[in-house]
C-alpha cells in the first residue's frame, strides 16, 4: 500500500486538533438533530398555526414550503461559504441564525412575519447537515467513520420520527409556538460545544476561494424555488391544468438544465458536479434520492392514516409511530460496529429489503387496526432504516478524497431533501387521485339500485330514526353511507401508496449491487 504517506488517519488527527472526535460528533449532531426535528414538528403543528394566524390550511402550507426552498438553496452552496468564511465560523453563524429565527417563528403575530422568519430559518438550517457530515468524516480516521456516521444518522433518522410525537405533545399541552421555542436551548448548547470543540483543518484556513458564482447561484435559486412551489401547490391547482404551473415548470426545466451545464463546464462554480464522475457517489446520490422518497413519504403517510381514517389526535398518532425511532436507536450501535467489518452492499441490501417488507405489510392494513397492531412492523422499519443511511454514506464517500467531501456532502444532502419533497408531493397526490378512483370502483360494484345498498340504507335509516324522526332520517342516512364510502376509498388509496413504496425499496436493492466494492475501514480513493 503505497498510500501510507497520505493516509487519512493523519488528516483526521489534524482536523480534530487533538480533541476527542466523539465530542466533535456530539457537537455537530446537536445542530443536525435540531434542524431535522424542527421540520417534523412544524408539519404536525400546521393546522394549529393556520387557526392561530387566521390563515387557511392551504396558505399555512407555505410555512413548510418557504423553509424547504431556503433550505434547499443553501445546501449545495454550503461548501463555498465554509471555504470563504471558515467552516467553524460559518457553522456557528448558521446555528445562531436558526436559533434566532426559531424564536421569531414562535413569536410571529401574522402569517407574513411567520413566512419571513421561516425563510431565514431555512437559510440558517440548510448548511447544518452537510457541514456536520463533512466535519464528522474528516475528524475520524477511516476505520471509525462508520461508527461516526451512525451517530450522525441518529439525528437524521430518529429526529423525523420523534418530531411528530414531541410536536403533538407540545401543541396539545401548551401551544404550537413551543414547537419552535424548543430550538432555543438546543441551539445555545450546540453553539457552546461547537465553539469549544471544533476547529478548522489547515486546508480550509489556507484555501483560496474564487468569487461567488452568481449565475450558478441564481439558477439554483430559480429551479429549487420553482420545484418546491410546484410540488406544494400542484395538486391544489390540478397540476398542468393551471397555466402558472406550466410556466413554472418551463422555468424549472430551463434553469435546471443551465445549472447542470454551467456547473459541469465552468470552473469555480457554486457546486462542482464533476464529483458525479465517481461511480459510487453517483449511485449514492440516486439511492439517497429514492431513500428520501421512501422515508419521508412513510413518515408523512402513516400518521395521516391514523389521524384522518381512525380519528387519532396529532399526539396519539405521533406516539403510535414512535417505535420507529426506538428501532433506529437499537440499530445504530449494530450498524456502527458492522460498517467497519462488512461490505456496505450487504448492509444496504438488508436495510432496503427489510424496509420494503415492512412497507408491504403496511399495505395489508385494515380500518379495524388497533394502536398496537403495527407496533412490531414499525419497530422493524426503524431498525431496517438504520441499515440504509450509514452504508449509503460509506459507499458513496468511500471512493472520494477528503477535499471532495465538503462539496459532495452538500450535493448528497440536497438529493435527499429533494427526494423527500417529491415523495411527499407524490404520496399526497396519489392519496387524492387513487381515492377518487376507488370511490368510482366501489360505486360501480355496489350500485345505488342494488339490493345490498338498499338494505344498508334501510338499516342506517332505522338506526337514525330515533335522532331525526322517521320522515327526516333518509338524508342523514345517505350522508353517513357516503362518508363511509369515502373512508373505504381513502383506505384503499393508502394501501396503494404503501405497496408502491415497497416496490421502490425492492428496486433499490438491485441498484445497490452496482456499487464498486468499498473495503470497510479503508481510506478514500485518493489515498490508495
Secondary structure, DSSP 8 states (H G I E B T S, - for coil): -TTGGG-HHHHHHHHHTTS-HHHHHHHHHHHHHHHHHHHHHHHHHHHHHHHHTT--HHHHTHHHHHHHHHHHHHHHHHHHHHHHH-HHHHHHHHHHHHHHHHHHHHH--SHHHHHHHHHHHHHHHHHHHHHHHHHHHHHS-GGGHHHHHHHHHIIIIIHHHHHHHHHHHHHHHT-TTHHHHHHHHHHHHHHHHHHHH----HHHHT-------HHHHHHHHHHHHHHHHHHHHTTTTTGGGSHHHHHHHHHHHHHHHHHHHHHHHSSS-SS-GGGGGSHHHHHHHHHHHHHHHHHHHHHHHHHHHHHHTT---HHHHHHHHTHHHHHHHHHHHHHHHHTTTS-HHHHHHHHHHHHHHHHHHHTT--TT--TTTTHHHHHHHHHHHHHHHHHHHHHHHTTS-HHHHHHHHHHHHHHHHHHHHHHHHHHHHHHHHHHHHHHHHHHHHS-TTSHHHHHHHHHHHHHHHHHH-TTTHHHHHHHHHHHHHHHHHHHHHHHHHHHHHHHHHHHHHHHHTTS----TT---GGG-
